[in-house]
């Protein structure tokens, strides 16, 4: 106590002195409760028990609220009949909450009526005797509802003695309100003892962790940066493609956007195209066969489907007979399978939306599949042959700047399109060295004898490195029936054929007829050899004579010829023109394509030095005139194959794209995935890009995306998107892009996905 009341023996006891004793004692206890206990709205000592289906009994206890203690000295019964739900399927929670009241109790006492003891008369009357702090209870009910019922929301300043769950049958459950119970010093001491024991363990473990952290810190410099690991994964994935390793589950995937096989074009969300990068799809496209505006022009000459400037035939090489001859059917007849190669093709792409992808170098990683992706028309399937012989990029060269791409095959004749010709008979022929380039139009052979039967098949083929004729590399062939043969010179004409300088070629005949060809003895022709073949494969050189022959070539009337074609069109306008055709352009010659968009008076050459001329199509012309300019010499000129595969394409792209990869197995289970995409021709002011991840049918957006500008190319960006997903072993990569202008669109150069 902070104070006490003092008395003397002779002192007359006053009323306030006695009251002061109680007030001092109560105040002292209140201070102790406030200072040492200090519970706001808590209870102690109460126990709730069920007395009947609707009555709960609370034993005596105390209610603490800050510095005041209220007490219930007797058990209290609470009837919950009015709170029981009526519906049989309903339940209701009720909370029994503490309340504190100050009550004054009275009693009968004897009072004096006067201070004069002689005259005072004692009387009995009621007077206040005790001030009681009483703990009482109130009930707060929740909403009746089918199970599970919700508990009522009780104010944080209230002390809950018990929770009671009521059903239509009465009390179903009683739970003490432990959250509002006063914890004794003994309980607190036990909890502190447990915490102190745990704290000792924590200190010991913390010391060990600190030691480990110091060791880890010393080794941090030895741990590669995550960027380095990601680069390694990307390089390993690219190397797997280069080595053509079997497809297996891997925690990484990389695609340069060259082949269709890594992308699910049947996916419901697919809206893109794969062509040296992942690009915006076409909103409109048109495919038309290239056709001459004036097929009867005297400035041109068609030989079958081969278009060249007007030409006449002249003899380039002549070997005359000395009167001797050789029967060309006297040897053993054999079955010969000759393989005729086709004239190679060229692709030119021109327009403001033509963009060059740096990943074209990665065609070397695809086993020369570039030909099938870039030079085909209408679903053609090309067979890849003789890969070892072509160490370049699929045997063709790419020259490209933005707005112009030209793809030209290095070889005049390629093996991706070929024809097998099976013939039976004796095989005789002659090789020769082509010292100057020429366009061979026919060969004259000197017949010394003509039989009554037996067609004569004439083939022109390339020679192998050893100088022997290569029957699997035929460039042109023709046949004459016996009725078309005669003594002396017989002309075998065929489609004009370009022969390259410095190469050896051979002609050979296959016949079963009793025919003979004139020869010249004494090895008079030193640049080639006569040969005979008896098994259809190996050729035996004959060194004592050569066949008489004349090699005839084209001589052109003009060195420059302009040929106009039918115009190219596209409804609602085009941004890109693509030309696909076979043909050749010998050294020193050129074939220049030009277009004239509608509304323009100028022709724009589809060449690298006129790349900016593609801007003339920014206005989306619906029609462009087309012409080809042949530039060469009187001996050499370019040529165009005007067959069904000579096409003129016109395109206009969409302003949005969605590309979805095939599903990739990681081989591990993960919840963290990253997608890294390299974008080219990207302008943040016009374009948007959003990498996404597809698992099953759910599309996930990244939790974080980092965009890194390229230090060399200002139009290139690298997007790194991180995803946190439910545990998975496979996923699809998806990238969405938009452009505000269809004449300026970005594309995905390459993309990678990593399971972390």
C-alpha positions, 0 to 999 in steps of 0.5 A: 500500500502507498498509504495507511490510516493512523489513530490515537488511543484517545481519538474519536473515530470518524466515518471518513477514517474508516472509509479511507481504510477501504479506499486505500486498500482498493486503490493499492490493489488497482495500482498493482493490477494496472502496473503488473498485470495490465490485461485489457478485457481478460478473464480468469477462473471461469469454467463453462459447462453444459447443464442442460440442452439450453443452459450453460453454467459459468463457475466463479471467476474474475474479469480484468480490464486495465486496472480494475478487477470485477468478480463473480463470487457465485456460479452463473447459469445462462439460458440460451433458449432464445438463441437456438435456431429453428430450422433443423439444418441450421447452426448458430454460434454465440459468444458469452462476453464479460461485462463489469458493473459497480454495485452498492449493497445495503444493510440495516444498522442502528443510528443515534438520533442525537449527539446528546446521550441523555436524549438520543434515541437509537433507531434502525434503518437501511444504509449502504454498506459495501461497494461491489465490483461485479462481473456479469455476462452478455450473449452476442449471437451469430447468424443462423445458417446451414453448417458450417455457421459463421461466428459473430464478429466480436469487438476487440475490446470485449473478453470472450469467456466461451464460444457455444455452438447451438443446433436445433437440438440445443447446445452442440459444442462449448469452446473456452475463449482462450484468447481472452484468458489471463495467463498465470505467472506460472504459465508465463514462466513455463513458456519463458523457460521453453523459449530460453531453451530454444534461444540457446539452440538458436544461438548455437545454430546462428553461430554455425550459420554465421560460419557457413555464411563466411565460408560461402562469402569467400567462395562467391567469386567462384560461383558463375553469374546466372547470366553466364549459366543462361548463356551456357544453356543457350549455347548448349541448346544451339549446339544440340541442333548443330550436332543433330542430337536425338530429341530428349527431355532437356531443361533448356530449349533454343530455336532460331526461328528457321524451321516450322517443326518447333512451332505448333501451327495447329494451336488455337492461338497461333497467329504468326509465321516462321521465315528466318525468324518468328514474324507477323502473319499475313493479313492478305497474300496473293500467289500468281504465276509470272507471265509475260505481258507480250509473249510474242515480242521479237526481243525475246526467245522462248525455248520450252519454258526457258526465257532469254533475250533473242538469240541465234545459234553459232558453232563454238567447238568443232571436231571433224572426222577423219573418215574412221567410225565406231559402232555405238551399239557394239558393246554390252548393253546395260541399263543406265539410270541417269539423273538429270538435275534442274536449273537452280532457283532465285528468290528476291524479296522487296518492300518496307516490311522485308527485314533481314534476320541475323539468324540466317547463319544458323541454317548451317545448323539445320542440315541444309534444310534452308532450300526446303524452307525458302525456295519451294512453291506450293508444298514442294518437297526437296530431297537433301543430297550430297551435303558433304559436297556443299560446305557452304550454306546449303549451296546458295548465297544470301545477300541482304540489306533491310528491305531487300533480300536476294537468295541465289544458288551458287550452282547452275544446276542443283540436285534438290529437284531432279529426274531419274531417266532409265535407258537400256543400251550401249553407252559411248561418249566424249568429254571436253573442257569448257574453257569459256562460259557458253550457253549450249543449245545443241550438239551435232554428231557425225553419223557414219551409219544409221540402223533401221531401229533403235532410238539414240538418247543423248545426254550432257552431264558434268564430270567428276573431279577425276574427269570421268562422266558423272551419270548422276549429274545430267544437265540436259537430255534429248532423244532421236528416233531412227527415222530422224537420223541420217548420214553425216551431221545430225543435230541434237537440239535441246533446251539451252544449257549454261556451261561454266568455264573451267569445268569438264562436261561430257555427252554420251549416247545410249542406244540399241540400234546399229548406228556408228559415229565418225571419229578422228584418230591420233588423239587430235582433240587434246581437251577431252577423251572418248569413253565407253561404259559397259556396266552403267557406272564405270567409264573406260577411256579410249585413248586412240580416237575422239568422236567428231562433234560440233558444240553449238551455242547461243549468240545474242542480238543485244546486250541489254533487253527489257521484258515486262511481265503482267502486273502484281496485285493485292486487294487493299494494298501490299507492303512486300513483293517476292519473286521465285523462279529458276534461272541463271546469271553467269559472271559478267551478267545480271538480271535486274527486276524492277517494279513501278507502284501504282501512282508512281512514275518511277521504276524501282530496281529491286537491288541492294543499292536501291533498298530505300526505293522500297519506301515507295510501297509504304502507301500500300499500292494495290498494283505494281508493274513488273519488268526484268532487265537482262544485261550481258554480252553477245555470248552470255545472258541471264535466263528465267525458267517460266514454268509453274514454279515461277511465281510472283507473291504479294503480301500485307502483314497484320498488326498483331501476332501470337506464336506458340511453340510445341510442348517441351519436356524438361526432364525435371520438375520445376516451378520457375521458368524463364523465356529469353527472346531476341527481338529485331527491328523493335521500336518501343514507340510503335511495338509491344512484346509480351512473352508468356508461358502455357502449361496445359491450357493455362496461360501464365504472365511473367512475374518479372520482365527485363528488357536489355537494349543491344549495345551494337544494334539500337533496334534490337532488344533482349527480353528476359521473362521470369515465371513462377508457376505450379510444379510442372515438367513441361511447358510451351513458350508463347510470345505476343507482339503488336505494331501500330504500323503494318509497314514497320514491324519487329520479329523474333530473331531467336528464342530460348526457354529454361527450367530453373 
